[in-house]
Amino acid sequence: QVQLVESGGGLVQAGGSLRLSCAASGSIFSSNVMTWYRQAPGKQRELVAGITSGGRPNYADSVKGRFTISRDSAKNTVYLQMNSLKPEDTGNYYCNGILTTELGPRSYWGQGTQVTVSS
């Protein structure tokens, strides 16, 4: 069974840093695009950052210059380094991966990890 498991969330003061990890496990042939989303209370889920299998990143305007997405394809793991955190970065952060298994490429979601930034 394929799973995505996020970790690294927590409570941090404004200006602080956190590093999120998302590890994919199971019978995975390859991991394609990996993306971080977040959802604040009462708001829609929004894209934060994504990275292609070739390592090309893209970012939401709100996090450019502060967040860095990276991946270790050998470990099927994607990371999100978050610096200069702001209270508006608070939310549940979800990892999404397009993973290829014996069933072909499919979209998988993790269960989320909570990030809370205090002012």
C-alpha positions in Angstrom: 0.0 0.0 0.0 1.4 3.4 -1.0 1.5 6.0 1.7 2.7 9.6 2.0 3.7 10.6 5.5 4.5 14.2 6.5 6.5 15.2 9.5 8.2 18.3 10.9 5.3 20.5 11.7 5.0 22.3 15.0 4.6 25.6 16.8 7.1 28.4 16.0 7.4 32.1 16.6 7.2 34.5 13.8 10.6 34.8 12.0 11.5 31.2 12.9 12.0 28.2 10.7 10.7 24.7 10.2 11.6 21.9 7.9 8.8 19.6 6.7 9.4 16.2 5.2 7.1 14.0 3.2 8.2 10.4 2.7 6.5 8.0 0.2 6.5 4.3 1.0 5.2 1.2 -0.7 5.8 -0.4 -4.1 6.7 2.8 -6.0 8.3 2.6 -9.4 9.0 6.3 -9.5 7.9 9.6 -8.0 6.9 12.4 -10.4 5.7 15.8 -9.4 5.7 16.4 -5.6 3.7 19.3 -4.2 3.1 20.9 -0.8 -0.3 22.5 -0.2 -1.6 24.1 3.0 -5.1 24.8 4.4 -5.8 27.5 7.0 -9.0 27.3 9.1 -11.9 28.5 7.0 -9.9 28.8 3.8 -9.5 26.7 0.8 -6.4 24.5 0.3 -3.7 26.3 -1.6 -0.6 25.3 -3.4 2.6 26.3 -1.6 5.4 24.8 -3.7 6.0 22.0 -6.1 8.9 20.2 -7.7 9.2 18.1 -10.8 11.0 14.8 -11.1 13.9 16.8 -12.6 14.1 19.1 -9.6 12.5 22.2 -11.1 10.7 24.1 -8.3 7.8 26.5 -8.4 6.4 28.5 -5.6 3.3 30.5 -4.6 4.1 34.2 -4.6 3.4 34.4 -0.9 6.3 32.1 -0.1 8.9 33.0 -2.7 12.2 33.9 -1.2 11.3 32.3 2.2 10.5 28.7 1.4 12.6 26.1 -0.5 11.4 22.8 -1.8 13.8 20.0 -2.5 13.7 16.3 -3.1 15.6 13.1 -2.6 14.3 10.9 -5.4 16.3 7.9 -4.2 14.3 8.1 -0.9 11.1 9.2 -2.5 11.1 12.1 -0.1 10.3 15.8 -0.6 11.3 18.5 1.8 10.0 22.0 2.5 12.4 24.4 4.3 10.4 27.3 5.7 12.2 30.4 6.8 11.1 33.8 8.0 7.7 32.3 9.0 4.7 34.6 9.4 1.5 34.0 11.3 -0.3 33.8 7.9 1.7 30.7 7.1 -0.3 28.9 9.8 -2.2 25.9 8.5 -2.3 22.2 7.9 0.4 21.3 5.4 -0.3 18.5 3.0 2.0 16.6 0.7 0.8 15.4 -2.7 2.7 13.1 -5.0 2.1 11.8 -8.5 3.5 8.3 -7.9 3.9 5.5 -10.4 3.1 2.0 -9.1 2.0 -1.2 -10.8 -1.3 0.6 -11.3 0.3 3.4 -13.2 0.7 7.1 -12.2 -1.8 8.2 -9.5 -2.2 11.1 -7.1 -1.6 10.4 -3.5 -2.1 12.6 -0.4 -0.6 12.6 3.0 -2.5 13.1 6.2 -1.1 16.6 6.8 1.1 18.2 9.5 0.1 21.2 11.4 2.2 24.4 11.3 1.4 27.2 13.8 3.2 30.5 13.7 2.7 32.7 16.6 3.1 36.5 16.4 
